[in-house]
Amino acid sequence: MKTVFVVGAGPAGIYATQKLARAGHSVFLFNRDIKPGGLAEYGIYPTKDKMKGGLRKLFGRILDMPNVAYFGHSTVASGKALTIDLLREWNPAALVFAVGAQGTKKIGLPGEDSRGVYSAKDFVYNYNLLPPFTSQDFSTGKRVAVIGMGNVMADLAHWLLVDDPNLTAEEVIVIARRGPFDTKFDRREFDYIEEYLDCRALEDELGRIKESIAAVGQDTAKVAEASFPALAKPRQDPTGARLRFRFLSSPTAIHADKDGRIERLTITENELVPRNGGTTARATEKTSDLEVDTLIFAIGDIVDPTVGLPSNKGIFLTNPDQSQSEQAAYEVFDPQGAHVVKGNYVVGWARLASEGVVGKARYDAEQGVDHILKYLEGVSDGSTPSAAEIRASLDRKGLRPVTQDELAHLARAEQRQAGERGVTPFKFGIDQEMLAAIEAEKSKSGNAAA
Ligand SMILES: Cc1cc2nc3c(=O)[nH]c(=O)nc-3n(C[C@H](O)[C@H](O)[C@H](O)COP(=O)(O)OP(=O)(O)OC[C@H]3O[C@@H](n4cnc5c(N)ncnc54)[C@H](O)[C@@H]3O)c2cc1C
């Protein structure tokens, strides 16, 4: 039995933990958030209760395995109390990074830092009640532009048009670099918002781009069949808030009002041109302005370099020698020493930023673990401190690691709150509230035992 440290308790980290633990190894799992689950807890749409509940239960069972120790509320970051170097000083036989893609893709537009401009991940973290995003300003206005045409866009529109308690949005305008044959959302996800689709406006938009996309052999008459079946259904135009699409357009400048909030977005019109048997979008000279008061970028994320792993262009560096072995794609690479960092791996969205659903993160983590298990056969276990010793050390550094037992206390406290407030499910959205609830539950169960 060897001791392996896993950093990040999203789906990738937890499935990696399960496979390592089932192989008989001891796993210490460090996680930034108090609760495990990553985007399964704080990204997946709030009303997908069944899926979220199922994953929560499963993840809880994995964390409860006797050879797994959980350290929630323990962020690994260079220059902070818990660094990668400190983890290495504790001598794990291997270190697995499953920290997801926590960085924000900036495209360097003028005005990008205006109020009312958000990254989808942060916005989604806010409505899924992940601290500290819960306490930050994610106010929306009447005209919300969303950049991108994938499932995350569909989730955002779903929230803005259906479930947002404030329901401020009168119009959600999806801005897409490419055309109506390049949508990336699943039908199932779009079904939630189809009734808000302004079909008349969509037809006008198809008319606007008809000639342009005909140049690459695309026929707007086939859009209904390919991506917007609502166009072929009996027409019922929405009477309230509307969902509109603006194709072949890329944002180029954000203009703020005197209070610093976005009031206008300049977009550049694109054309589709043939490339490698497909098409690509190319900017034209034409621009136009849209009046919007909120802008959300749903264009995928990049990794967060503050974790302390070598990265370049938003990706953690892995062994470049990938033609030689499959495991290379998972091995952390140090470009300064030009060598693989032995026994250090990346899996899940930390390796493939914003790629795929939970099942894909799981698959990636389990593939990675296959290589790690082989590596572990050839190394001896170091003298890793016990979980209790590591907790004590983190406490001394002013951190407050949360254990799996404490997660059970937290779950009980949230259940109680749900009952008292008549809100199901209830979630604390502030770390201090969660920690206080854990302490309160602990003393309650201590009193009950006494
Ligand atoms: C808006 C949205 C909706 C989605 N909806 C669905 C859906 O409906 N169905 C589906 O199957 N998939 C969905 N997905 C995709 C799914 O969430 C991902 O495939 C999956 O969560 C990726 O897993 P991961 O573990 O690699 O990363 P993450 O889920 O991001 O987990 C990363 C973990 O690492 C921790 N961490 C981060 N930084 C540090 C650090 N420095 N130190 C310690 N810990 C750290 C975080 O706390 C987190 O627990 C959705 C994704 C998004 C963005």
The ligand as an ORCA input file, in Angstrom:
! r2SCAN-3c Opt
* xyz 0 1
  C     -22.119     25.164    -16.337
  C     -21.767     23.712    -16.435
  C     -22.773     22.773    -16.475
  C     -22.471     21.422    -16.581
  N     -23.499     20.532    -16.624
  C     -23.226     19.221    -16.726
  C     -24.296     18.261    -16.749
  O     -25.472     18.628    -16.722
  N     -23.962     16.947    -16.814
  C     -22.656     16.518    -16.837
  O     -22.406     15.303    -16.866
  N     -21.634     17.407    -16.848
  C     -21.880     18.735    -16.785
  N     -20.854     19.627    -16.773
  C     -19.474     19.147    -16.920
  C     -18.887     18.566    -15.602
  O     -19.219     19.430    -14.557
  C     -17.387     18.387    -15.770
  O     -17.186     17.413    -16.779
  C     -16.683     17.870    -14.516
  O     -17.134     18.503    -13.356
  C     -15.164     18.059    -14.618
  O     -14.599     17.435    -13.505
  P     -13.172     17.807    -12.877
  O     -13.093     17.031    -11.614
  O     -12.101     17.614    -13.866
  O     -13.210     19.382    -12.553
  P     -14.134     20.196    -11.544
  O     -15.497     19.656    -11.492
  O     -13.954     21.617    -11.891
  O     -13.481     19.940    -10.114
  C     -12.287     20.549     -9.703
  C     -12.127     20.412     -8.187
  O     -10.834     20.900     -7.854
  C     -10.902     21.735     -6.710
  N      -9.816     22.705     -6.818
  C      -9.669     23.677     -7.754
  N      -8.535     24.357     -7.542
  C      -7.956     23.804     -6.453
  C      -6.760     24.079     -5.727
  N      -5.954     25.057     -6.102
  N      -6.477     23.336     -4.634
  C      -7.317     22.342     -4.239
  N      -8.455     22.031     -4.900
  C      -8.760     22.748     -5.995
  C     -12.282     22.394     -6.804
  O     -12.697     22.771     -5.505
  C     -13.126     21.260     -7.385
  O     -13.673     20.475     -6.341
  C     -21.112     20.998    -16.653
  C     -20.096     21.951    -16.606
  C     -20.404     23.291    -16.496
  C     -19.290     24.311    -16.478
*
